[in-house]
Amino acid sequence: MIIKTPTTARAEFYDILKQVNRSHKPIVISGKNSENNAVIIGQKDWDSIQETMYLESTGTLDVVREREKDDSGFTNVEDIDWDNL
């Protein structure tokens, strides 16, 4: 994980934005204490995290995990009750 000071991050800000979007790896900005730390990630990565948290909170990922364990190996998409996942 890349860690930068606020001073370095300020000087390299645009390069950091390009880097997190290109590499999909977060960069930590480390202040004097943990209350002043931050993490910079790309927008697409943030959106992905938000979507995963939403799917987890609604129970949708539990359904997906159960279906992955299903031995039949096939689920007809038209049989899925999408409104009640």
C-alpha positions in Angstrom: 0.0 0.0 0.0 1.3 3.4 -0.9 1.4 6.0 1.9 2.0 9.7 1.4 2.2 12.7 3.6 -0.3 15.5 3.1 2.4 17.7 1.8 3.5 15.1 -0.8 -0.1 14.3 -1.7 -0.8 18.0 -2.3 2.3 18.3 -4.6 1.4 15.1 -6.5 -2.4 15.4 -6.4 -3.1 15.1 -10.1 -0.6 12.2 -10.5 -2.3 10.5 -7.5 -5.7 10.8 -9.2 -4.4 9.2 -12.3 -2.5 6.5 -10.4 -5.5 5.3 -8.3 -7.7 5.1 -11.4 -5.1 3.3 -13.5 -3.9 0.9 -10.8 -7.1 0.4 -8.8 -5.0 0.5 -5.7 -5.8 3.0 -2.9 -3.3 5.6 -1.7 -3.3 6.5 2.0 -2.7 10.0 3.1 -1.2 9.8 6.6 -1.5 12.8 8.8 0.0 13.3 12.3 -2.5 10.8 13.8 -5.2 8.4 12.7 -7.9 11.1 13.0 -6.2 13.0 10.2 -5.7 10.0 7.8 -7.6 9.6 4.5 -7.7 7.1 1.6 -7.9 8.1 -2.1 -9.5 5.6 -4.4 -10.8 5.9 -8.0 -14.5 6.6 -8.6 -15.1 3.3 -10.3 -13.6 1.5 -7.3 -15.8 3.5 -4.9 -18.9 2.8 -7.0 -18.0 -0.9 -6.9 -17.6 -0.9 -3.1 -21.0 0.9 -2.7 -22.7 -1.6 -5.0 -21.3 -4.5 -3.1 -22.4 -3.0 0.2 -25.9 -2.4 -1.1 -26.2 -6.0 -2.5 -24.9 -7.3 0.9 -27.3 -5.2 2.9 -30.3 -6.3 0.8 -29.4 -10.0 1.1 -28.9 -10.4 -2.6 -25.3 -11.7 -2.2 -26.6 -14.4 0.1 -28.9 -15.6 -2.6 -26.1 -15.5 -5.1 -23.9 -17.5 -2.7 -26.6 -20.1 -2.2 -27.2 -20.4 -6.0 -23.4 -20.9 -6.5 -23.7 -24.0 -4.2 -26.6 -25.4 -6.2 -25.6 -28.6 -7.8 -28.0 -28.3 -10.8 -25.5 -25.8 -12.3 -28.3 -23.9 -14.1 -30.7 -21.2 -13.1 -33.2 -19.9 -15.6 -33.0 -16.1 -15.4 -36.7 -15.8 -16.2 -37.5 -17.9 -13.0 -35.8 -15.4 -10.7 -38.2 -13.2 -8.7 -36.0 -10.1 -9.0 -38.4 -7.9 -6.9 -38.1 -10.2 -3.9 -34.4 -11.0 -3.7 
